[in-house]
């Protein structure tokens, strides 16, 4: 039982560590995806921004949001004035304004907030920002907003799968350890019974189990007595 319990604890510890590491890895990958989208938008919006082509900027933002994965996209000038916007953009209050300024000054590159969609549903979202630069000159900023709810759903699904796999590993490890422990301990118990039989004067007592290891040699030596 003790071996099985220790094996289960070790498996559980490994599973917990795996869940934690995978959770951090997936969170980092999600943030990397958001930043990558913001950089791609900045690269595509560079020339239209410099040319003050508002129509081209609107097409870029609308096309990005039309795919469904991105909830909001925006291009702003260097002062933070919106040049083009589509979908969710955190510009609804003083708190959001302060966070946007922090995004522009690169003290933070993402901002989590709540957005009410056209269907009047409140959604947890996160906005990623990057700077639009041309020859080391800041020409503006781009924002991309993604649904945190969808991210969390994917994360929870992955963690659930890992948790189930870990539970199966723990149960398998416990069962395997139980049979291994039984296979090791049973011959020892047989030898104890044999020693007790000798003490009681039952010299005809024999151990029937046959093994091809050190314990088997000990059993053979006892049966030869």
KASULMO-V943992 format. One line per field, one symbol per residue. phi: phi as a letter, one per 40 degrees, with the letter a starting at -180 (. if undefined). A space follows every 50 residues. Layout:
BEGIN
phi = ???
END
This chain:
BEGIN
phi = .ccccccccccccccccccccccccccccccccccccccccccccccccc cfcccccccccccccccgcccaaabbcccgcccaaagcacbbaccccccc cccccgcabaacabbccdcgbcbcbbbbbaccbbfgbcciabbbbbcccc cccccccccccccccccccccccccccccccccccccccccccccccccc gccccbcccbbbacccccccccccc
END
